C-alpha cells in the first residue's frame, strides 16, 4: 500500500526557456531586461496586456517606494 521512497533516485527538474538567466541589478541587467521585454513584445502578441500591466504596476510601486525612502 505504501511505497518506499528511500530507494528511489531523485531526478533534478528540467529547466526550460529564459528561466535560468541571472539578471544583476546593474545597468547591464537593465539592458538585458529591456531586451527580453522587447523580444517578448514582438514575439508574443498575446502577452502585451500582461507586459503593459506589469510595467504600469512596477512604475506605481517604484514611485511609491521612492517617495517613501525620500521622506527619511
MOKAKA-V105974 format. One line per field, one symbol per residue. ss: DSSP state (@ for helix, = for strand, . for the rest). psi: psi as a letter, one per 20 degrees, with the letter a starting at -180 (. if undefined). A space follows every 10 residues. Layout:
# MOKAKA-V105974
ss = ???
psi = ???
This chain:
# MOKAKA-V105974
ss = .......... .......... ......@@@@ @@@@@@@@@@ @@@.@@@@@@ @@@@@@@@@@ @@@@@@@@@@ ..
psi = gpqoihiqpp pqqqpqbjij oporlahhhh ggghghgggh ghhnhhighg ggghgghhgg gghghggghi h.
